[in-house]
Amino acid sequence: MSLCQKPIIGVPASIVEMAGNQTLTNASAKRYIDSLKSFSNCLSLIIPALGDSYDFDQLLDKFDGILLTGGRANVEPHHYGGPPFPPEETTDPDRDNTVLPMIRACIERKMPLLGVCRGIQEMNVAMGGTLYYRVNEVPGKNDHRMPRGENIKPEQVFQPRHFVRLTPGGLFQNWTNADKFKVNSLHGQGIDRIADVFNVEAVTIEDDVIEGIRLKDDETFTVGVQWHTEWKPEEPEHLLSRKIYEEFGKAAQKYAEKKSQSLPPI
């Protein structure tokens, strides 16, 4: 791989309705793409949510890593044996059916994988874990949903709200030399039973909600976090979020170089 070429990160889209005209579109928030460019030194391509119409091995051949973003819809409960959602719950079956098999394919080929908010939940479900439908309805757990109101500004939505405790000797602690970090909180669902293939990297100090995971015996980079890392990772208080993007970018670069070395000469 030429030193001037940057790794290509696939970003699976969510299906969202365009305001005002009820048109459905494949979309991903700009902040994720900007963070990959600025802190991972990677380029991005959005992957349409086409479900099981993909040949995932063929698709992943095009990329050097996958970023799973947050999303308004929740992972449907039939994927993890949970009780049915109420009728009014927002879902995105096309994204579910795209991302869950993609995660398994990524892990199988040891491709760098980063999951953010909904992304960590998708990783856990794809590998056999379960989710709380609503963390705030679980005895002993706090309300982790975003602030609501007509005049709420983005700075209020994404401001740090609670501390997470970093696993001693884990990746996050090694990257930051810290025992805890304060992070934002915008999620309704959350990890209940963690999949056997993952280790815990971070939990909330107040109510022990799992906020960070990594693949056991990981040979590349397979990490999920519950908070929104894309919110101002350039600021000192968000050092851990920035380090996550930086380390993801390094892993994607190594993956791309290894992949290019295995290609037959032209």
LUMVO-178276 format. One record per residue (C-alpha): x, y, z. Coordinates in steps of 0.02 Angstrom, whole numbers, plus 50000, padded with zeros to 5 digits. Each point is the difference from the previous one (the first is absolute). Layout:
<pts>
XYZ/...
</pts>
This chain:
<pts>
500005000050000/500685017049953/500395011450146/498905013549921/498464988849999/498855000950150/498994985450068/498194999149945/498714998050138/498264993549964/498615008750096/498344990449994/498545011949977/498395001750096/498355001649908/499295017050048/498545010449939/500435016749922/499125014150090/498485006849910/499834987949854/499914982650081/501384993849885/501074986050073/501885001749979/501624991150047/500925012050115/501375001850129/500385015250109/501375011549937/500945000350166/500494981749983/500725002849827/500925015550058/500744990850150/500654985949889/500825012749887/500755010950136/500504987550135/500114983049914/500805007049841/498794989349899/498775002749859/498204994050012/498674992549889/498204998050056/499314982449978/498144999549955/498894989650114/499544986149878/499894985850124/500324982249947/500145004549816/501875002650031/501394987549976/500895006250157/501694992449958/499995008749832/499415016350081/501325000150136/501384997049874/499775018449954/500395006850174/501365000950131/498845002250149/498175002450049/499245013650110/498284996550073/499175016450043/498615004750118/498225000649937/498265004950057/499254982749975/500304985650121/500614982549958/498454989249984/499784987850145/499744984249896/501885000849964/500414996850183/498474991050068/499235015350084/498165004150022/499145008649853/500115018849986/498425010650023/499225005049833/500635017950009/501844995150017/501155006349861/500904985849910/501174998249853/499934981949939/501035003849845/501445006050107/499814985350120/500084987749856/501505008849925/501055002850153/499774984350105/500724987849872/501315013049951/500655000350179/500244981250001/500885000949832/501155013950063/500494990250154/500284984349896/501255009049887/500775010250143/499525016649921/500065015650111/498265003650068/499385014550106/498235001150067/499275016150072/498375000750102/498814989249897/501604992549928/500554992250166/498264992750020/500064992649824/501704992350037/499364991950159/498424993349918/500934993649845/501134989550110/498654992750112/499745012950136/498385008350056/499365017650031/498925009250125/498535007449906/500025015450111/501445002150123/498985012750099/498674986750035/501254988050080/500055000750191/501585008350060/500425007949831/499935018649958/499205008649851/501315000449863/498905008149867/500405016949924/499285016150072/498355004849918/499135016549968/499595012449864/501485011350034/501334987050039/501635004249909/501264987149935/501245005350135/498724994850130/499594983549914/501824994749982/500745007250159/500874987550117/498754993350125/500764985750098/501654991650037/500554983149934/501264989450093/501364992949886/500514981850021/501714999050085/501314994749873/498765001649857/500205008849834/499135016050053/501035001850158/501614996649905/499585012949867/499585013850125/500924995450161/498375003950090/498814990350111/498395008949950/499275012049871/498435010349992/498974996449843/498365004949919/498444989350004/498664998949864/499374982150004/498424990950051/500574982149968/501584993150079/500984984050022/499204987350118/500964983649979/501665002849915/500454987949859/501304987150051/501265006049870/500175017350080/500875007250152/499355015450092/501055015749977/498925012750091/498455000750113/499055014550076/500565003650177/498265004050065/498984985249934/501194987449917/499355001749822/501234992849875/500695014349894/501544992449917/500444982949930/501414992049900/500234983149918/500944987450107/501754996049934/499735013449868/501355000049866/499485016349919/498675012150068/498244994450047/499295012950121/498285006550045/499505015050107/498305005850059/500345018849998/500125011149846/501865001349962/499695011349850/499555014950110/501515011750005/501394987050019/501245014349975/499625007050173/501094994750149/498524993650102/499624987549860/501764992649993/499374982250007/498855002749850/501435007349900/501164985750047/498694987549943/499965007949827/501895001149992/500264981850047/498634994649880/500895009449861/501664991750040/499184982949995/499165003949834/501675005649927/500844983850054/498554989949930/500105009249833/501874997349987/499854981650040/498604998149873/501015008649864/501484988550031/498914984849973/499315005849832/500714991949842/501105011349893/499155009049856/
</pts>
